[in-house]
Amino acid sequence: MKILVVGGTGKVGSALVRELLARGHEPRVFTRDPKKAEAVPRGAHAAIGDLNQIETVRPACRGMEAMFLLNGLSTTEAHEGLTGLNAAMLEGVSRIVYVSVQDLESAAHLPHFGSKIGIEEAVRRSGIPWTILRPNSFFQNQHMYRQAIVEHGIYPEPIGTAGISRIDVRDIAEAAAIALTSPGHDGRTYDLSGAEVWTGPGSAKLWSEVLGRPVAYAGDDLDAWEAQAKRLLPAWLAFDLRRMYEHFQRDGLRATSETVASVTRLLGHPPREFEPFVREIAS
């Protein structure tokens, strides 16, 4: 099956490309970066373009049987998602899997939550058979914090104590591959979460156990977190993530037992556990 993977060099997209290749499909990786295009795995093909430039998206869609649409956080996220969808509609793509976020209606004021509401609705009304995946926070986001944890003994992700149910991007990629290539998923929206609930202090405790030395939770001071984040991130992104962490601290982003059961049925196995992942990247 020929599948266009939008966001195919990111965390989820690159995992999906590997998953599709392992299943015998033909992914086309849509990327802005020519250097990343040169590095796609053997068996995949690259299409260089930008979701803000329809003249590059339509040719990438041409001849594709399905599209995986994951457009990253940006100040033009809603426009980019709709451009990708329109290209799929115009070029006769026959299935689309769109990646949104769990419980986005509960925090529609967040820029990267609210931007997805209109895209979801447009996907549902597009006339293309669709599946929407709504993942929780990614295990792999821990890579951003690994240096502070390992070198300084500080766990800096300010998720608070209400709890989130992280999921591995490998589970998201597997779910996407199933929805793209197997029958029975059209018109379905799946929340994707892990079975465990993690807090800031609990995450610090796990890292401490894995490393065999103290790791302290940095706390819930989001003014301090945003000031630090702006040294590495654009101000708009630091603000967006700061507001997301406020939401996590206040309301959490927890899985229900029904969500975990649904993920298990979809994947054919329980979602991956967080501790083995932490051990993997700690080493």
Secondary structure, 3 states (H helix, E strand, C coil): CEEEEECCCCHHHHHHHHHHHHCCCEEEEEECCHHHHHCCCCCCEEEECCCCCHHHHHHHHCCCCEEEECCCCCCCHHHHHHHHHHHHHHCCCCCEEEECCCCHHHHCCCHHHHHHHHHHHHHHCCCCCEEEEEECCEHHHHHHHHHHHHHHCEECCCCCCCCECCECHHHHHHHHHHHHHCCCCCCEEEEECCCCCECHHHHHHHHHHHHCCCCEECCCCHHHHHHHHCCCCCHHHHHHHHHHHHHHHHHCECCCHHHHHHHHHHHCCCCCCHHHHHHHHHC
